[in-house]
Amino acid sequence: MASQQSPDGARILVIGAGELGGNVVAALTHRDDAPPVTVLLRPSGTPRHAQLRDQFAARGVGIVEADVATASTAELSTVLRQFHTVVSCIGFAAGAGTQRKITEAALAARVPRYLPWQFGVDYDAIGRGSPHDLFDEQLDVRDMLRAQSITEWVIVSTGMFTSFLFEPAFGVVDLTTNTVNALGSWDTEVTVTTPEDIGVLTAEIIQTSPRIANQVVYVAGDTITYRELADIVERTTGAQVIRNEWTVAQLLHDLDRNPGDGLRKYRAVFAQGNGVAWPKTGTFNAIRGIPTTTTEQWARKHLSARH
């Protein structure tokens, strides 16, 4: 293995400063054993970009710039090879092929340690040919990493962002009509974790000694059924909810009629229930006694304010 250097003092690059990347950077820099952290930003002259630069600079975070969407694999590789550990927090919104390109760049750079953007479901369990076409690319990334022995890798499986369960566009919780729509069945489970908790847990995984390497690490803020979700919404809002069950067949039919709709792809995958949930008791955070935010805790903080 090329990764003989201790994580202590090793240079870390976080690709992306969105909700996930921002929380990973914050968690790394707030640690007592905080390593040198740099964030990769897309070149931009927007006020938000300027604000990000100022915020990172104030916290001692380095900045490099590259447009992951348009840069070649070789150009990205030149940037990545400056770092010991690379954490990709660029998701599907960057477009098809992006996950493979970043991974190819990391491997070409012979980065000692790489955490790809796989902060989500268990793609191995879901397998190829799922309702979400981009999931196959995530399996390509895993195949690429497992086929080599130069770069150590760690995959952090987190489930869905907790907030996404309540996202109006996703359609599971509709607070305007006090409705909860179960994906698949009321007994179908889903694992969720907040981005803040993902940041803390990812930082802990990176800095853990002895080093975690070449494995999938499962974390969870909560694992619940859609029945439990409906109960949580009722307790939190104090209003009885209307409960609808959206079956797998119904959601697949809906996707067939709207094949390009990303949210419908997600609904169909989560309704099938494979690889989208795992027991919290066996997770990295549960075993190590690291507290995480449950769905009900999140709901009481965010939904109560709306009522």
Secondary structure by P-SEA (a helix, b strand, c coil): ccccccccccbbbbccccaaaaaaaaaaaacccccbbbbbbcccccaaaaaaaaaaaaacbbbbbbccccccaaaaaaaaccccbbbbccccccccaaaaaaaaaaaaacccbbbccccccccccccccccccaaaaaaaaaaaaaacccbbbbbbbbccccccccccccccccccccbbbbcccccbbbbbbcaaaaaaaaaaaaacccccccbbbbbbcccccaaaaaaaaaaaacbbbbbbbbcaaaaaaaaaaccccaaaaaaaaaaacccccccccccccccccbbbbcaaaaaaacccccc
